[in-house]
């Protein structure tokens, strides 16, 4: 049964169930019901956690080639239904269909990378005979999976951001309890269907993957339950740091928000910088954590930049996200659209100039460019997570970097310059997880380390780096001295002398 018809959408311990009731995900463009899903009860959450614990010994014991086979099988299953996944993402999250297809393609890459990295996860050997008394000793390390983990994922990339957790977890042998966003649960249900079919054929232990959709308050159990050894969360800073405080001793990775900046030097390729800032600022209505929110342009280039940037923003096509020509779709909810509208209005009331946009109709917020903003405005200091960009000139490169650092967030920053001295100054100075040269901070390759500092989170994703977060290094130290020979001792000159 396909998930469009399915009434039981909880995948727990290798079986489907209905939970305690039904919820609805709403199409943000039409305000019509996009999908019904089962609401998980407390008993369902308990069963999912318990199943993941039972699955752990068998899953970690699978040989590497079997885990890689599972991941590649999942890739092929998702690829076969690429359009079904993309359509679900568009209907539930409001993402333009062309962007939704790109998300599915990236998810396929993540599964491929996870299968490949499963084969490359290894330790090292090293000498231990570095001081007297350690002769004939050496050590080796190996990575071991930490155990069952909870994955809590957002609506804006409901498939790819989830697979950045699930792919690496399965690659190292960690079972997963996955709680997708209730705004867009369809990708998770679709993926669970493909997993179910493949797991039966490959004899994957029940409980290796569990997909549950409990109310948010009940989802806190995933942070507090000690049987789940790790929490991997992507979402808002407010929720993420709350869950980390509840998590106690378990390992936690947080990929949170940002108000990413671009710094454009006078030597930049102007037309390219403009094109990339338009895409980075307004793609998916700015609803990405590394969307361009602040643009700082060197004063000598500022007028020319604005002369190209403003018409390009005016020309963006907003509308039905199922239309392949649509570039900017709706915000995901009334609450989010209203918040962005309020932030724009507050900035304008405080002296900011709306060069482009500023209006809202329903969940459609017009692509907006503001100038003359100040650091204390929410549109500067907070995470807009909408189609709003501020632009300001600067005269001093070092001061521009200081302006970027004044944010409470630190995810990624984009630079447009060919000046190596400036590039390395930024690399040394910027308090961010990544510095992207000659592109916007919105750039992300799924294999690179990705994560932030300050309020933007802790830990790193990117397939290999996520696998390191999800494993523990264990040391095996060898003493090769024969039992027939007395052990080596420290020479007298190396022993501490008695006092006096």
N, C-alpha and C positions, 0 to 999 in steps of 0.2 A: 504493500500500500504506500503510495507517495504521500509526503507530508501535507499536501494541499487537502487531502481527504482524511488524514489521520486524526483520530480523536484522542489517542494516547500518545503524548509527545515527550514524556519523560523516559530517558534511556538509562536504566539503573540495573546493575548486576547482570548485564547481558539480556535484558528484556524490556519491553515497553509497558508503561502503565499510565493511568489517567490522573493520578494525584487527587487533590481535594476540591478541584473546581476548574473553571475555564477563565482564561484571560484573553484579551484582544490586543493585537498590535494594529495601529492605525496608520494608514497612508497619509503622510503629512501634506501631500499636495492636494488630494481629493477629500481628505477627512473621512474616508470610508474605511471599513474594516479590511485590513490586509491579511491577517492571519489569526486564527485561534490557537491557543496553546494551553497545555495543562499547567495548573498552578501546583507547585510542589508543597507538600505538607511537611511538618516537622519530622514525621515518620519517614517520609521520602528522603529528606536530607540525611537522616541517620542511616538509612539503608545504603545510600550512595557512599557515604564515608566508610561504613563498614565494608562494603564491597571492594572499595579501593584498597583497603588494608589487606583483605584476603587475596587480592590479585597480585600484590607486590612481589611475594617470593617467586611466583611463576613467571611474572613479566620480566623481572630482573634476570631470571635464569635463562631466558630465551637467548639463543646464540645471536650474534650480531647480524648475520645474514637474514635471520627471520624478522628481526625488527626493521631492517632495511626493506625487506620484502613487503611488510605491512605498510610502510610509509609510501613506497612507490606504488603499491596497489591503491592506496587512498588517493594519491595524485592522479592516477589514471581514471579512477571513479569520478572524481570531481571534474576532471577535464572533459569527460564524456557528457557531463551535464552542465557545462560552463554557462550556457544561457539560462538555465533554470536557476542557478545560484545568483547570477547577475540580476535577473528579474526580481528575485526575492529581495535582494539588497536594495534595489531601487524602490520597490513598492513600500518597504517598511522603513527605510532610513532616508528616503528622498534623495539619494545620491544619483546624479545623472548617469544614464545607462552606460555611456561610454566609459565613465570613471569606474562604474561597478564592474565592467568587464576587465578593466585593468587590475582591479583588486583581485578578482578571481585568478588572473594570470600570475599575479605576484604570489598568491597563496600556493599555486602549483610549484612555483620556484622554491618556496619555503619548504614544502614537503620533499622536493628533490634534494635540497641542501641538507635537510635533516637526515635523509637516508645516507647521503654521502658522508656527512660528519660522524654518523654512527660508526662508520668504518675507520675513522681517523682519531677516535677518542682514545688516547693512550697516555701513559706516564713517561717517566724518564729514569735512567740510572745515573748514579753520581758517586764519587768517592767519599768515604768518611774518614780516611786515614790522613786527616789534616792536622792533627796534633799528636804529640807523643801519648801512647796508651791506646790509640785507635788503629794500630797497624792491622793490615789484612781485613779491613772492614769496608763494606760498600752498602749503598742503599738503593732502593727502587721505590717508585710511587705508582699508584694506580688510582683512577677515579671510580668512586662507587656512587650509585644513585642515592639521594637523600631519603626517598620514600614517597608515599602518596602526596600529591600536591593539589591545591585549589587554584583554579584559574578563573578570575573574574574579569570579564571583557566588556567593552563599551559598544554603543550602537554605530559609531561612525565608520569603523572598519570591522564589521561583525564576523567576517571570515578570516581575513589575513592577520589581524592582530591576535585573534584566538590561536591560529596555527603557529604563530611565533612562540606560543607557550606549549601547545599540544605536540607539535612536531618534535622539538628538542626533548620534551619529557618522555615521549615514547621511544625516542632514539636512545636514551640512556637507561630506560627501564622503570620510569616512574609512572604509576597510574595517575589518572587525572579525574578530578571532579570539576566539571566546567559549568559555570553559571554565566550565561550570556545576558546581555541587556534585555529587559522586558520590552523595550521599544522596538527591538529588531531581533527576535529569537529565531527567525526562519533559517538563517544560514547554519545555526547550530543543529537544528532538527534535521535539515537536509544532510549535514555531514554525519550525524549519528546514524542515519539510514544507511549511508554508504559504509560506514564503519561496521555496522551490524552485519551486513552481507559479507564483508570481507573477513571479519573476525571469525565467523562461523566456518568459512572455508579454510582459514589458516590456523584454526584451533588456538586463537588468542584467548587468554583466561578471562572469564566474565569479571566485570569490574575494572578492566584496564582503562576504559573510558566511561564516564557517567556524565550525562547531560541533564541538568535540573534547572527549573525556572521557579524558584521560590520568591516570595516577596522580599524586598531589599532588607527589611529588618531581620528576617529569618536567615538571610544570607550571611549575616555576621557570624553565624555558627562556623562558617568555613575559616574564619580567622581565629576563633577561640578554641576549636577542637584540637587537642594535642595529637590525635591520630593522623592528622594532616601535617606533614613535616615542613611544608613550604606553602606560602601564599604568593602568587604572582598576580598582581592587580594592574590593570590599565583603566584610567578614568580620571575623575576630578581630584584635585589636591585635597579638598575638604574630606571626601570620603576615604581617599587613600591613606592619609595620615591617621585618621580615626581607626581604620582597620589595623594599621601597623601598631598603634598603641594597644589594641586588643589582642594582638597576636602573641604576646609573651615571648617565649624563647625560640619560636619557630623562625625559620629563614623567610625573609620577605624581600621581594623585588617590587618596586613601584615605578610605573611609567605614567607620569602625571602630566599636568598641563604646562603651558608656557605662553609668553607673549613675544614671540620670536622677532628679532630685529635683522635688518639688512643694512650694511654700511657700504655705500657706493662712493669710491674715490673718483677724482676728476679724470683719471686715466682709464676708466672703465669703458668697455664696449657698450655704448649707450643703448643702442637698439636692442641688443641681447638682454641687457639688464632690465629694460622696460618689459620686454616679453615675459621674462621669467618672473618678475615681480607681479605682473597681472595674474599669471597662472598660480603663483605661490600664495597670493593674497585672496583670490576669489574662487579658486577651484573648490568644489563641494561647499560653496557658500561659506568658506573659511572655517569649516567645522573639522579641522585637524589640529592636533596639538603643536605642530610645527608650521602652521600657516603663517605667512608673513603678516605681521600686525604693525610693526614700526619700521619705517624706512628713513634712514639718515643719509643725506646726499651732500657731498662736498659743494660748498657755495658756488664755485666756478661752474659747476655742472647742473645746479639746481633748476634754473629756468628752463634749460633744454630738456631736462628729465621730465619736468611737469608738462611741458608742451607736447610730449609724446605719451606720457603715462595717462593723463586725464582723458584724452580722446579714446585711448585703448580701453579704459574702464567703461566709458560711455557705450562703447560698441559691444560689450558683453551681452550675450543673449540669455535672458532669464526666462524660466517657464517650466513646462511639463518635463520632469526628469526622464520620462520614457521616450521623449523626442531626442534622437541622436544629435541634433544640432544644439540642444540646450547646454549651456556652460555653467549656469548658476541656478540651482534648484531651491527648494524651500528649506527653512530651518526645520529641525526635527520636531519641535513642539511649540505650542503657544507660549509656554513659560520662557523658552529660550529666545523666541522672536521678540517677546515683550521686553526681556532684559536687555537685548542688544539695542532696541529702539530707545529704551530709557537711558542707556549709557551714551548714546549719540546725542540725545536731547540735553543731557546734563553737560556734556562737553561744549555744545553750542551755546547753552546758557552761560557757561563760564568763559566764553570768549573764543572758542574754536570756530574755524571757518569750514562749512561744508562745501567743498569744491565740487563734489559729485555725490549724488544720492542723498541718503538720510531718511527716506520715506519707507513706510512698511504697509503692505496690504496683506492681511491675513498672516500666513507664515512666510511670505516672500518679503525679505528685506533687500532693498535696492543696494547694489554694490556702492559702497560709500568711501570717499576719500576726505580726510580731515587734515587741515593745517592749523597752525597756531595753538596746538594743544600744550598742556603743561603736565609735568611729571605726576602731580597729585590727582589728576583726573583718572577715573576708573578705566577709561579707554586706553590710557597709557600704562597704568600700574597693574591692572587686572588682566585676566585672560578673556578677550572678547569672544573667541570661538564663534565668529560670525563674519560676514562679508564687509569688514571695516578695516581700513588701513590709514595710519597717520603718516604724514611726510613732513620732515623738517630739514633745514640746511645746517651744515656745520663748517667750521673753518679750521679746526684742530683735530687731527686724527686720534690722538691720545684721548682727547676729551670726548670724542664720539664713542670710543670704546668704554670710557667711564660711564657714559649715558646708558649704553647697553647693560653694563653691570649693575646699574642702579635698580634694575628690576628684581623683585623677589624670586623670579624664575630663572632657570638656566638650562635650557634644553639644547637648542642649536642656534647658531648665528651664521648668516650668509655674508660674504665679502665679495665685492666686485672691484678688483684692483690687480695690476700686474707687478706691483712694487713689493719685492720680496721682503724688504725690511718691515714694511707695514704688515705683511701677512704674518711674519714670525712674531712681531709685537702683539698682534691680535691673538695668536696661538698661545703666547705666554701669559697674556693679560685677561682674556675673556673667561668668565666664570660660567662655562657651559660644558655640556657633554660632547659637543661636536662643533667644529668650525668648518664651514663649507665654502671653499674658495671658488670665485667666479660662478656662483649659483646661489639660489635662495636656500634658506634653512629648511624648506619643505622637502628638499632632496633626501631620499633615503633608499639605500640599497639593502636588501634583506640580509645580506651576509655581514654587514659592517656592525661594529659595536654601537648600540643605540641606547641612550638613556640620559638622564639629566642630573643636575646638582641643585642645591637649595630646595625651593618648593617644587621643583620639577621631578623629584623622585630619588630613588636609590637603586643601585644595581644596573645591570646592562642586559639588553636583549640583542637580537642578531643571533643567528642559529648557534654558532659555535660558542658565543659568549653566554647565551642562555643555558647551554649544556653545562658550562662551567659553573654557573650559578646553581644549577640543579644537581650537582654532584659534590662529594667530599673527597679531598685528597687524603689517601691513607699511605703511610710509610711502612715499608718492610726493610729493616736494617739487619744486615748479615755480619756475623763475626766468623771469619774463616779460619781462625786459629784452631789447630788440631787439638782434640781433647787429650792427646798424648803429650802435648807440650804445655808447660806452664803458661798461663796467660801473660801477656805483656803488662808491665806496670810502668807507672811514671818514673822517670829517672829522678834521683835525689834532688838535682837542681831545680826540677819542676814542682817539687812539693813545697807547700807553705812552711815557712820557718816558724818554730814556736816563738811566742811573745817573750821578750826579755832576753 
